[in-house]
């Protein structure tokens, strides 16, 4: 039996081994107080709390992802769509990749982080053939999934562009082209030419198999002189899947032939002021200019006389400043639009100013004279003598000379009133009296007098579409001096817009003209251009419209007819950049309001020499 002392000891041991209920309660209250006021330092007044359970769902599954096929066959730039989802943490990003069939090397197209997921694929940057597509999706938790592969075939159409060849060429011509859409495929190109109108192409020597996407070579044109078409033919790829593409340029003038030129005046001995006249000819690219010069026969260097770029190719040479009784060489050199230069034409003439000479310096042979015209002269007399008078005469060709005036004061000139004269060809001459009643007579100058009440006054042209070639929007403006009865141009016409046809013909079709000609389906005559607008031996009819307007200038009535060209689909037209002056020959069928027939005297384009259309 335990004693009282043993029982007290056992009880004390029990208390030490476990906390009392009172102690637990005190601790709990203390914890609550600490939780509400530990950091604030505020006095505790009341408290309450609710038990809650917080938890997070774990993401142990990768996302799902699939590529939508862009099509069985694709080309150019296409959009590749991808579907991706993740029901737990969500999709963070999608990366789209591609690889050629049979290759283990994948290339990233793009990475998209926002639905709907897609990528743009420029298929021209890869080789044609089968390609695989796949997508890799990553969710927020970091899990990744790879889609099933989708196979599509890349088949890009290749194309080639021929670098523009100048309209007129000679010698060695650089040719080049650009091939696009070839991707990684091989490229081999050939440059070819053919004479215009031929059906067979000839590969240019040294230009048969030029590799690369920017092929180039040199076309040695040698002695060629004709109108040529040029093209490039490129083979892209090899085998059954290869492509052949081409590009061409029509109507390239190849001109390796120099123009010809001759000097037709002066003839015989030179004295006073003479006209040096050259006649150039170039059948291919056309005459660009003529340079005239002279030198003492015993000298080595020529002195420039003038440079002329339009017909007539002539200029005046005053021989009174040259060495008398000496021989001089006159030289003409012609240049064509291609840059060829003629072999110089040289004639030798003697200067003899020891005799009396008289020359009409204006007008000159070939000029058109209307109204009142001043006739001017140049003269020289032997040493110790002087001119006393000059008589100027005129006659209708084949008739008798009549005196216009006699002038006794230098410089010897005369006013010629032609209004009352018959229209036609007139001849002028001047007779000088000098010394003791001695005389000298000038060479004859032949001009055209035209004082008809209705005649051609001017012709102009303007480009309204593609430059340097006849086409839609281009205009030809015909100006008559006088009031035209429009019904003689077209029945019932009042000047409002009405249709007609303008036919352009190569100069070879009308050999009598000096250039390509435009004719009209109504009696407006014809216009001759210095440009070669039509292929050799061809003619092209172009639909057009015309309007008319009557006005006055300086008290003179004018009728202006504007012809506007329409669209032509003919391949027989060609471009030309030659500058020159048009010449319009009207038709006598057209009459004025008084019934007088229009003069057929040609009118030459006024103003600066230009490229007409």
ABEGO torsion letter per residue (X at the ends): XBBAAAAAAAAAAAAAABBBAAAAAAAAAAAAAAAAAAAAGBBBABBBBBBBBBBBBBBABBBBBBBBBAEABBBEBBBBBBBBBBABAEBABBBBBBBBBGBABBBBABBBABOBBBBBBBAAABBBEBBBBBBBBBBAAGBBBBBBBBBBBBBBBBBBBBBBBBABBBEBBBBBBBBBGAEABBBBBBBBBBBBGBABBBBBBGAABBBEABBBBBBBAEABBBBBBBBBBBBBEBEAABBBBBBBBBGBBBBABBBBBBBAOBBEBBBEBBBBBBBBBBABAEBABBBBBBBBAABABBBBABBBABOBBBBBBBAAABBBGBBBBBBBBBBBAAGBBBBBBBBBBBBBAABBBBBBAOBBBGBBBBEBBBBBBBBBBBBGBBBABBBBBBBBBGBBBBBABBBABOBBBBBBBAAABBBEBBBBBBBBBBEBGBBBBBBBBBBBBBABABBBABBBBBBABBBGBBBBGBBBBBBBBEBBBAAAABBGBAGBBBBBBBBBBBAAABAABABBBBBBABBAEBBBBABBABBBGBBBBBBBBBBBBBBBBGGBBBBBBBBBBBBBABAABBBBABBBBBBBBBBAABBBAAGBBBBABBBBBBEBBBBAX
